[in-house]
Amino acid sequence: MPDWNKPLPTVVGETRAYWDACRRGQLLIQHCGQCGEYQFYPRGICAHCWTENPGWVAASGKGTVWTYTVTYQNRTPGFDQGPYVLALVELEEGVRMFSNIVECDPREVSIGMAVEVTFQRATDQISVPYFKPAG
Amino acid sequence: MVDLRRAAAVVGVHEHVTRYAPDKSELQIQGESIIKALEDAGLDKGDVDGLFTASMSVRNSGLNLADYLNMYPKHVDNTTVGGGSFEFHLAHALNAIYAGRINCAVITYSTLARSGGVSVGTGGVSRFGHPRLDPSPDSFEELYGLTTVGLYAMIAQRHFHQYGTTPEQLAEIAVAVRHHASMNPEALFRDEITVEDVLRSRVISSPLHLMDCCVITDGGGAVVVASPEVARSCRHRPVWVLGTGEAVAHQGAGKRDLIYVAAKQSQGPAFAGAGVTQADIDMAMIYDSFTITVLETLEDLGFCEKGEGGEFVSGGRLKIGGGLPINTDGGGLSSNHPGMRGIFLLMEATRQLRHQFEGTPRQVPDCKIALCHGTGGALGSRHSGGTVILGRD
């Protein structure tokens, strides 16, 4: 496994299902059985209707770039070697999540661009969801 | 709502002019600032019964500060919601004074962001000296290389896309604020700049250039707020608190409308409380962590329609002599930005309302009502907005 020097998430009880699914190559998001709303990031309550134990559903993994930036300066290890694309991706289900747009030239990224999830294995426990241009 | 107009006044201010202080502690800067701000007010230690502070570097900042100062406040508040914390403090001090709990409060802040080598904008967003809290959005952000500049850059990119705003228009903000810095001998950068200079500066995170970003300095200061009775005995004419509003924004549980900022929520109570409108504002201190911060804040404060900020900030409107002078001290973009800057907005608005620069180009002519809007946290993720409207008799 290549050395992973980027920050890693902290896995806690209410986010474990998300990271377990990422390890299997699946993007899970939360969907509330009470109010029917989706939410992101995962949490132990539905933040829309304030009920407990929102359920999980598999997202399609498809979305569009809602906004993005090409970052040239970041001292964080793993991000200090040249430009990368930071984006806010709007999933088909309607929630938006931060990610990086990978497997393409940063100059090709634009708002509205169709993207799909792809996973990179960081450690035995953690695989990180990224997005690449939709095939 | 209770009418709180003129229930409290800003009676003393002191900006610690240091921009680099490797041999001082944060508490020392605050202590020195409080002494000078009380001198400015004509008050002393025994008059102060309320303590308000926020810190980027220590927890329980109110406790540490009260101990350092050997002070027994009747009201302590270390509300910390980012750079705009001090607009929140002023609102809270107003409430405590109105309730009769205290008569005189000190609001104070300092940091050593520059001498400490803190990557305020270009480190990870959770690297503000606080421990990682979980479960938190940090675990869904840090791993993608979010920076403070990157977050604001994404907001700018979306604004460009949605409304046709241009880099040249953002640059106009930096140019206007630098013009004001040229009149402030304490400002870090005082040489006038052009739109072309901003566009030629290197891109930190597209579309934001270096000169779209605030400076990083050490520094701090103190503001003294008092009841009307105390205020009338002070050295300067009172600068009355007319209206306040506070808000946090961009929650949405993943369905954030990032095109609006917290100012949209905080301005209503401030204007309604003050009983004035945007047209009554003679000058504004707008938190300028980045040029895009100013543009979106002006829109959401209601100075122009949403999406028309680019045109609004153009043509010198933001310079003294223009329709809405802002950041007449040179702002965070050119004068100082020690990690959190909201306290300096209150100081410069007070100076302008005292007509302290009368007879010089820095004075906003006939300045009667000023607005301060502090932004904290980061647009694009979790941020706060505090609006304060101040006025003189």
HADDOCK unambig.tbl for C-alpha pairs under 7 A between the chains (distance, minus, plus):
assign (segid A and resid 6 and name CA) (segid B and resid 143 and name CA) 6.30 0.50 0.50
assign (segid A and resid 7 and name CA) (segid B and resid 142 and name CA) 6.21 0.50 0.50
assign (segid A and resid 7 and name CA) (segid B and resid 143 and name CA) 4.84 0.50 0.50
assign (segid A and resid 8 and name CA) (segid B and resid 143 and name CA) 5.75 0.50 0.50
assign (segid A and resid 9 and name CA) (segid B and resid 139 and name CA) 4.30 0.50 0.50
assign (segid A and resid 9 and name CA) (segid B and resid 140 and name CA) 6.90 0.50 0.50
assign (segid A and resid 9 and name CA) (segid B and resid 143 and name CA) 6.74 0.50 0.50
assign (segid A and resid 10 and name CA) (segid B and resid 139 and name CA) 5.93 0.50 0.50
assign (segid A and resid 12 and name CA) (segid B and resid 135 and name CA) 6.41 0.50 0.50
assign (segid A and resid 39 and name CA) (segid B and resid 253 and name CA) 5.15 0.50 0.50
assign (segid A and resid 39 and name CA) (segid B and resid 254 and name CA) 5.43 0.50 0.50
assign (segid A and resid 40 and name CA) (segid B and resid 253 and name CA) 5.51 0.50 0.50
assign (segid A and resid 40 and name CA) (segid B and resid 254 and name CA) 4.55 0.50 0.50
assign (segid A and resid 41 and name CA) (segid B and resid 137 and name CA) 6.50 0.50 0.50
assign (segid A and resid 41 and name CA) (segid B and resid 253 and name CA) 6.91 0.50 0.50
assign (segid A and resid 41 and name CA) (segid B and resid 254 and name CA) 6.61 0.50 0.50
assign (segid A and resid 47 and name CA) (segid B and resid 253 and name CA) 6.32 0.50 0.50
assign (segid A and resid 67 and name CA) (segid B and resid 154 and name CA) 5.66 0.50 0.50
assign (segid A and resid 67 and name CA) (segid B and resid 157 and name CA) 6.44 0.50 0.50
assign (segid A and resid 67 and name CA) (segid B and resid 158 and name CA) 5.51 0.50 0.50
assign (segid A and resid 68 and name CA) (segid B and resid 154 and name CA) 5.08 0.50 0.50
assign (segid A and resid 68 and name CA) (segid B and resid 157 and name CA) 6.81 0.50 0.50
assign (segid A and resid 69 and name CA) (segid B and resid 150 and name CA) 6.38 0.50 0.50
assign (segid A and resid 69 and name CA) (segid B and resid 153 and name CA) 6.04 0.50 0.50
assign (segid A and resid 69 and name CA) (segid B and resid 154 and name CA) 5.34 0.50 0.50
assign (segid A and resid 69 and name CA) (segid B and resid 205 and name CA) 6.03 0.50 0.50
assign (segid A and resid 69 and name CA) (segid B and resid 206 and name CA) 5.22 0.50 0.50
assign (segid A and resid 70 and name CA) (segid B and resid 205 and name CA) 5.41 0.50 0.50
assign (segid A and resid 70 and name CA) (segid B and resid 206 and name CA) 5.22 0.50 0.50
assign (segid A and resid 71 and name CA) (segid B and resid 150 and name CA) 6.37 0.50 0.50
assign (segid A and resid 71 and name CA) (segid B and resid 204 and name CA) 6.24 0.50 0.50
assign (segid A and resid 71 and name CA) (segid B and resid 205 and name CA) 4.04 0.50 0.50
assign (segid A and resid 71 and name CA) (segid B and resid 206 and name CA) 6.43 0.50 0.50
assign (segid A and resid 72 and name CA) (segid B and resid 204 and name CA) 5.33 0.50 0.50
assign (segid A and resid 72 and name CA) (segid B and resid 205 and name CA) 5.63 0.50 0.50
assign (segid A and resid 73 and name CA) (segid B and resid 122 and name CA) 6.20 0.50 0.50
assign (segid A and resid 73 and name CA) (segid B and resid 204 and name CA) 5.54 0.50 0.50
assign (segid A and resid 73 and name CA) (segid B and resid 205 and name CA) 6.95 0.50 0.50
assign (segid A and resid 74 and name CA) (segid B and resid 122 and name CA) 4.68 0.50 0.50
assign (segid A and resid 74 and name CA) (segid B and resid 123 and name CA) 5.56 0.50 0.50
assign (segid A and resid 74 and name CA) (segid B and resid 147 and name CA) 6.88 0.50 0.50
assign (segid A and resid 75 and name CA) (segid B and resid 122 and name CA) 6.16 0.50 0.50
assign (segid A and resid 75 and name CA) (segid B and resid 123 and name CA) 5.24 0.50 0.50
assign (segid A and resid 76 and name CA) (segid B and resid 123 and name CA) 5.65 0.50 0.50
assign (segid A and resid 76 and name CA) (segid B and resid 124 and name CA) 6.11 0.50 0.50
assign (segid A and resid 79 and name CA) (segid B and resid 145 and name CA) 6.15 0.50 0.50
assign (segid A and resid 86 and name CA) (segid B and resid 144 and name CA) 6.76 0.50 0.50
assign (segid A and resid 94 and name CA) (segid B and resid 255 and name CA) 6.94 0.50 0.50
assign (segid A and resid 95 and name CA) (segid B and resid 254 and name CA) 4.75 0.50 0.50
assign (segid A and resid 95 and name CA) (segid B and resid 255 and name CA) 5.19 0.50 0.50
assign (segid A and resid 96 and name CA) (segid B and resid 254 and name CA) 5.12 0.50 0.50
assign (segid A and resid 96 and name CA) (segid B and resid 255 and name CA) 6.17 0.50 0.50
assign (segid A and resid 97 and name CA) (segid B and resid 254 and name CA) 6.81 0.50 0.50
assign (segid A and resid 98 and name CA) (segid B and resid 141 and name CA) 6.25 0.50 0.50
assign (segid A and resid 99 and name CA) (segid B and resid 144 and name CA) 5.55 0.50 0.50
assign (segid A and resid 100 and name CA) (segid B and resid 144 and name CA) 5.93 0.50 0.50
